[in-house]
Amino acid sequence: MNSKKKINAGIFGISGYAGRKLLELLILHPYAEPVAGFVAPNEHEMPVQKMYPRVAKILDFHCTNKVDWNVVEKCDIIFLALPHVVSMSFVPKILSLGKKVIDLSADYRFSDASIYEKWYQKHTSPELLSQAVYGLPELYRKQISKGTLIANPGCYPTSAILGLLPVAKRGLINGRVIVNSLSGFTGAGRNPDVNLLFAEGNENTRAYKIAQHRHQPEIKHILEKENCTIEVIFVPHLIPVNCGILTTMYVPVSEDIDPDELQKMYCDFYSNEPFVRIMEYGCSPEIKNVAGTNFCDIGVKKVDGSLIVVVTAIDNLVKGASGQAIQNMNIMMGFEETLPFYIR
């Protein structure tokens, strides 16, 4: 029997899709218990079992639209599943209480405040940016283990960065990378938007924010921190599924890489990563095979001597958001990294 003591977790933004997924994963976790939930000030307060009837007789706490700091004090870790620019109004206070924070918004993903402010708004706590750790375990596991403020990556950047890291680390990227991503509708959040209505999205696919999406500078920023000078053109698309991201990257390379060497490069790079699976050479991953899991599946193929194609698939709410946040919590708290996911 494991002697680890359970930790208490609070969720800001519990009524959103990412908040709901966090709740579901925490319920399944043997060493973490969700004990508090907060919704937006304009939302109705209610018991968690009324918000999510599936947790009736499992959880019993009241979700409030005002932060009860006495409740926060009883938590060991706080998840912020809030819109961009909202999280930073809470983070300084939570950290001052000695709590660990995992922020699912973009507010602490950039070490350079000027980049954040160009794409979002003026940052209200830029002094904390140097303290924040970008929460991509495959890249920053050691730093995450010592961190108190984790900036959980965006869903699109997770799919792109994991696909590009092996060639980026080898210094092989030689020119502008085109990144095309297809995402399910939950990636757009739980917002009342005409473009997100069923009749608008069903039997339809569309590109949006072409080369102007906020995740484009995030991809570039993280790869450049790894000494890979890169230009990225990012084009996101909405497709008529609930969850999942399929990202295709067209990568110009400086060497004529043998297909076997290319495949081996990816297999070796991720050989010790529990949540990255490399497909057979030339095979594309599929959304249905990662739906509901914390896996990122990656397929690679050489097109010619100067171009390779990399395709990744993730669940945008799991590896792209809440699942990765739980993975980060496990690393921070010294739990088995794969909990509560079904792999061992």
N, C-alpha and C positions, 0 to 999 in steps of 0.2 A: 504493500500500500504506500502510495506517495505521500510524504509528510508535508508537502508544500502548502502553505497557508493561502487561502483564497484572497484575492485582492478585490477591492470595490471599484467599479468603473461608472463614470457619469458620461452622458451623451448630450451635448448641445446640438440641437437640430435633429432631434429624434424622429420628427414627423416626415422627414424627407426620405428619399429612396436609400441614400447611403446610411442615414441614421437607422432605418429599419433593418438593413442588412447587418449593420454593426450589432444591433440588438439580437438578431437571430444567431450570429456567430458567438457572441458572448454567452448566450444561454447554453450553447453546446460546449463551451470551454470548461474544462474541469477545475481550473484555478482562477477564474475571473467571474465576477458576478455583477450584472448591471443593477445599480441601485438608485439611479437618478436620471431623469430626462427633462430637458427643457425645450420648449418650442418658441417660435417667434412671438414678440409682443402682441401682434395682431391676430394670433391664433388662440383658439379656445383651450383652456386648461381641461384636463380630463385624466382619469386613471389610465395607466398604460394598457390594461386589458380591454378598455373600451376603444382606445386608439387602434390596437391590434388584437382583435378577439382571439387570435390563435395562441396568444400567450396567457390566456385565462387559466388560473390554477397553477401557473408556472411562475409568474411575476406579479407583484402587488406593490406598486408605488405610483404616486401622482405626478403627472407631467405638468409642469407649471410654465406660465409665460413670463415669469420674472425669476431671475436667478436667486435661489436661496443659497447664500454663501455658507451658511451653517451646514447645509447638505453637501456642498462641494468640499468642505473641510473633511468630511467623512470618507471621501473618495481617495484612492491612491493614484488614479490616472483619469484624465479627462480627454475624451474624444470630441473634437470640434468638427461636426459635419454641417458647416455653415456656408452661406454664400461668400464668394470672394469679397474682401474689404470689410467684412463683419467680424471675422475671427480676431483681428488685431485689437479690437476694442475689449476683448476679454483676456487675451493671453497674458499680459503683464500682471494682472491681478491673480490669475490662477498660479502662475509661477511664483509669485510672492508668498503664496500659501504653502509652497514647498511641494506642489503637485507636479507630476509628469504630464506632458501635453502632447497629443498627436493631432495635428491640424490637417484636415483634409482639403482645405482651401489653398489658394496660391499665395497667401499673405506672407509666408516665410520661405518660399522656395528659391528666391533669388538672393544671393549674397550681396549683390549690388542693388541698392535701393533705387538708383536711377532707372534701371531696367524695369523694375516693378512699377514705378511711377509713370513710365512712358505708356504702359499697357493697361494700368489699372487706375490708381489715384495716388495722392500723396500718402506716404507711409507714416503712421502715427507712432510706431515704435521701432525705428530703424536700428536702434542700438542692440536689438535682439537678433538681428539677422546673422551676425557672426556666431551666435550661440546655436542657431538652428542647424539641424542636420537633415540633409535631403534623404528622405526615407526610402531609398531604393536598396534593399538588402544585398542584392547581387553586386553592388558597387561600394556601399558604405556600411557594411555589417558591423565592423569594429567600432566605428564612430557612433552608430545607433546604440550599441550596447552600453555606451557611456553617456548617452544623451538624455536631456530632460525636455527638450523641445524638438519634436520631429515634424518636418514638413513633408507630409505624405505627397508623393508625386501625382500629377494629373494622369487621367486614364490614357489619353492619347500619347503623352510623353512616355509613359511606361511601355506601351506597345512599340514605340519607335526607338527609344533608347536601348531597350533590351535587344532589339534587332540589329542595331548599329554598333554596339559596344565592341564585339570581337574585331571587326575591321577597323574601327576607330582606334582601339588600343594598339593595333599593329601599325598604325600610321598609313593605312592604305587608301583612305578616302581622298579622292583627287578631283574635286570639283563640286558642283551643286548637287545636293541630294533631293530628289523628289519623293515626298511622303504623302501617299493617299490613304486615308483611313475611312472605313465604313463603320458606323456606330449605330447601336440600337437606341431607342428613344429615351430610355432612362438616363442616358448620358447628358441629356439636356436639362435634367432636374425636374422637380415636381412643380412646374409653373403653369399658371393659366395663360397660355399663349395660343393664338389661333393656329400658328404653324405646327403646333404639337397635337392638334385635335386628331382623333382617329381617322376621320374622313380625309384629312389633309395628308396624313402619312401612310395610310394603308395603300398597298399596291402602287407605291411611289418610292423613288429614290432621288435625292437632290444633294448637290454640293452647296456649301454655305461658307461665308467668311473666307473666301479663297485668298490664301496667302496673307490673311489678316487676323487669323485666330490667335488668341492669347497663348495657346500652347506652343506655337511656333518658336517664340523666343525662349521658352523653357527647354525645349529640345536642344537648341543651339547653346544655351548657357551651360547646361550640364556637360555636354560633350566638350565644350571649350575648356571647362574646368579640368577635364581629363587630357588636356593638351592636344585636342583635335580641333584645328581651325576648320570650320564648316559653314557652308551656306545651305539653308534649308528652305524649300518651298513646300508648305504644308497645306493640303487640301482635305478638309473633313467632309464627310457625307453622312446623311441620315438615311437609314434603311428600315423597312417595316418589321423590325423585331424588337422585343423588349430589352434584351441585354446582349452584349457582345461587341467586340471590336475586331475587325480584320484590317490590318495595316500592310500595305505593299510599298516597299522602298526600292527605288531605282538608284543604285549606288555606283558612281564612277570610281574606278580603282586605278592605282598607279602601277600595278603589276599584272601580268597575265597569269592568273592563279589557276593551277590545275584543279579540276572539280573535286578530286579526292582530297587535295590539300585544303580546299575551302570547307568541305564538310568536316574534316578533322579539326580545323581551326575552331569551328562552332562547338563541336562535341567536346573538345578539350577545355574550351573556355568555361563551359557550363557543366562540366563533369560532376562537380560537387554541389550543384544547386538543386535543392529539392523541388522547386516549383518551375523549372525550365526544362522543356522537353524538345529535343531536336528531332525533326522528321527525317525520314529517309531522303537522300539527295533527290532534289527535283520535285518533291511532293509538297503540296501546300497544306498548311493547317486549316482547320475549319472551326467556325464558331461553335457548332453543336458539340464539339468534343471538349470544349473548355467551359461551357455554360455551367454556372453554379460551382465552379472550382477556382482554386487560386493558381492554376497553371498558366504559364505562357508557352504556347507551342510555336516553334520557329522552323521555317523551311527556307532553304537557300538554293540558288541555281545560278551558274555562270551563263551569261548571254553571249558575250564575246570577250575578247582579250581585255577590254577596258570597262566592262559593265557587269555587275552582278545584280540579281534581284533577291531581296529578302522579304519574306512574308511572315507576319506574326498574328497570333490570335489570342485574345484574353477575354474574360468576362469583365466588362467595364465597372460593375459594382463590386467585384471581388478582388482580383489582382489589380484592377484599375482604381480601386478605392478602399472599401471596407476590409476586404480580405488582406490586402497589403498592410493596412493599419493594424490589424490583429497580428500579422507576422512581425511587424515592428514592435508591438507590445511584447510579444514573446521574447524577442531579442533583448529588449530593455529590461525585462523582469527576470531573465534567466530561465524561462520556460522552454520546453521543446518547441523548436521553431515551427513544426508542422501542425501543432494543435490549433484549432480542433478539426482540422481538415482530415480527410479520410486516408491519407497516405502515411506510411511509416518509413 
